[in-house]
Amino acid sequence: MKPGLLSRLNSAWAWVLLLFLVAPALIAIPVSLTAKRFLSMPNGTYSLQHFHNLFTSPEWLSSFAQSAVIAVSTSALATVLGTLCAIGLWRISSRFSELVRAVLLLPLIVPQIISAMAFYRLWIPLGLLDSYPGLILAHTILATPMVLITVSASLANFDPKLEQASRNLGASTGTTIRRVILPSIRPGVIAGALFAFILSWDEIVVTLFLSKFNVYTLPRRMWNGIRENTDPTVAAAAVVLIAITLIAFALSLILSRHRAKARQN
Amino acid sequence: MPRLQIPKLHPGWLLVAPFLILLAALYLGPILNIAWLSFTDPEPGLGNYEKLVTSDALARILWTTFRICLVTTAFSVTLGYCIAYAMIHAGQGGRSRMLVLLLVSFWLSVLVRTFAWLMLLGNHGLVNDTLVGTGIITRPIAFMRNELGVLIGMVHYMIPYAVLPLLASMQTMDSRVIAASRNLGATGAQTFWRIYLPLTLPGVAAASMLIFILSLGFYVTPAVLGGGKVLMVAEYISVQLLVTLQWGTAAMLAVLLLLGVLALLWLMSRFMKLSVVFGGSTR
């Protein structure tokens, strides 16, 4: 059946929309190259001074480092907790455990402002405000459901008979998880770790409430820069973030193609 | 002495326990505490909920939030439908190229995107400068610090979230139905309006509710592009907490927001298995 005229028009329209989704972010590139000292489009003269500022200013560098520390710790913690959870729920799989699963996914759907409020309320008496453990704990609670989802998706394709076989041959629960289950759900675990990292690396609403002076993550500094709306260093930071996103995305594409090929062979 | 009956617990719970306990203690507990607070702070009673009726400011904020969420949902789902439809009907290569663009926009930081809109839509932003420069308009159009700016930013953010559940519902459709409709003499447009669209309505409903839920609590884009002029519930809550320190009012609004989200989620689960929606939108 040949696609009709309307269908072809819609297809062109869809491409316009997809470009609308991606293209606006590119404006950060010319703005970051402006020779002026305030946020503006460069008119004729270009300069790399704002990138120079980004990579030499102690504030921006420390924010990069802090975000990296928090995101890596969050990703590690969330991956362990989420994977254990997913395997546990998969093995139980009763009506009740599905209910528990829904509860465990709540942090993904509860508006972030309410999550921020809840953490803020509890972190004050616990003395966790404005500290690494405070932010890492909060981000871990937000990110673990993401790992739970990706690992559960992998487990759905895993044959439970393999687990029974392993246990019948005398392997303990720990050995079965390590040697039989984990290797077959590795793609889900890796995807979960990646998502958890990005969530924490990019998280701003909860961070706005929980950080102040000691901890000043990259999103927090960008938020300030956007609010003040003057220093073009923000544009340079945005360009770096776009580049990191594209690299991470390309890597994940290559990884998944690689896996698909390996499966075919 | 009668023996205590201890129900046998599945050993799998041992694996679930660490996160379940963490979540209950550090997340669900404080949320319940907030609900409690809405009835007790500053004094016990329904005083905070009374403000819903007595305060004009609150009523205006709730109405603004509702209106913006509704318009955002309508635009995001309609535009998302066009994209999903084109993706389903594109060839293998076209579809994967479209998917790449969609996922890249998913992965782009919300702060980067908000910053980009700030640069594009300002009075001396690229859009206005271009329009003035080419003589199409003489005075810059106010795109920002009003609802138009908030809507542009929000629709831009939400479209990918709408596409994924729509794709899922279009993929599961039996394409023979369409072929049958064409064979029986219906035109392409008739087939779309009378067969295709009705069959994908559950997906449309699920996508709409997902977007509405996400929009209700959205903070970053409205706060920046609204520039303090367009106040939605999430921003109002943060002002109550950080500036005026009125926990009671903030708690009441949080309870309201949460109830709204949970009700919509329940409604959504009647149209589509939630695992389909969440499995797709893992961001």
Interface residues (C-beta under 8 A of the other chain):
Chain A: M1 P3 G4 L6 S7 N10 S11 W13 A14 W15 L17 L18 L19 F20 L21 V22 P24 A25 L26 I27 A28 V31 L39 S40 M41 L81 G82 L84 C85 I87 G88 L89 W90 R91 I92 S94 S97 V100 A102 V103 L104 L105 L106 P107 L108 I109 V110 P111 Q112 I113 I114 S115 A116 M117 A118 F119 Y120 R121 L122 L137 T140 I141 T144 M146 L148 I149 T150 A153 T173 A191 F195 I198 L199 D202 I204 V205 L208 F209 P219 M222 W223 I226 R227 N229 V234 A235 A238 L241 I242 T245 L246 A248 F249 L253
Chain B: H10 P11 G12 W13 L14 L15 V16 A17 P18 F19 L20 L22 L23 L26 Y27 L28 G29 P30 I31 N33 I34 L37 L79 C82 I83 Y85 A86 M87 H89 A90 G94 M98 V100 L101 L102 L103 V104 S105 W107 L108 S109 V110 L111 V112 R113 T114 F115 A116 W117 L118 M119 L120 H124 L126 D129 H156 I159 P160 A179 R182 G188 A189 F192 I213 L216 G217 F218 Y219 V220 V224 A234 I237 S238 L241 L242 A250 A251 A254 L257 L258 V261 L265 L274 F278 G279 T282 R283
